[in-house]
Amino acid sequence: MEFVERVQAAPMPVPASMKSAEGVPPQDNLKAIMLQCVKDATDIVRDSGVQLGNDELQKIAVSLFIQRAKAA
């Protein structure tokens, strides 16, 4: 068996239009929004009393995330 070392891609540069006055990208809270969406989706599935799989849970979480990210 031969192992091939993967080359790490360079990070994507942040466009100037997305940088703040200090030259750094603004912080978003998308990670926190996504975490809350997953927790809320889990609660929805648990409270529904219906046996749902991970696919349905993921769909609920993504739907919540899309709507909340648009509002943020």
N, C-alpha and C positions, 0 to 999 in steps of 0.2 A: 504494500500500500504506500502510495506516495502522497505527501502533504504539500499543498501549494499555498504559499503565503499570499494572502489577499492584500492588495494595496488599498489603503484608506483613501477615500475621495477627499479632496480639499473641501472645507466648509463653504457653503454658498455665501457670497458677499451680500450684505444687506444694502438694498438700494438707498441712495441718499434721501429719497423722499420719505423713507421709513425711519430715518434717524432723528433723534431729538436734537435740541440745540447743543447738547454736550457731545454729540457725535456718536452716541451709543443708541442701539435700538430700544424703543420703549418697551417696558415690561408689560406683558399681557397676563391675564389670569385664566387662560384657556385650560391649563392643567387642573386648576382648582375647579373650574366649571365642569370639566369632564369627570373628575372624581366624584363630584356631587351628583352628576347625572347617573353614573353607575350605581351609586348608593340609592338614589331615588328609584331607578329602574328595579333594583333588587327589592326594595320595599313594595313597589307596585305589584311585582310578581308574587311576593310572599302574601300580601294582603288580598290578592285576587282569589286565592284558594285554588287556582287552576295550575296543574302541572305544566310548566313551560320549560323549554330547554334553553341552553346557552345562546342559541341563535336568536330566539325571541327576545331574550334579555338584552342582547347586544343591539338589536333593532330598536328597542325602546330607548336604550341609553343614547344611541346615535341620534334618534329623533329629538330627544330632549336637548342634546348638545347643540344640534343645528339651530334650534329655535332660540336657545339661551345665548349662543355665540353671536347670533344676528342682533340680539337685543343689547349685547354688551358693548 
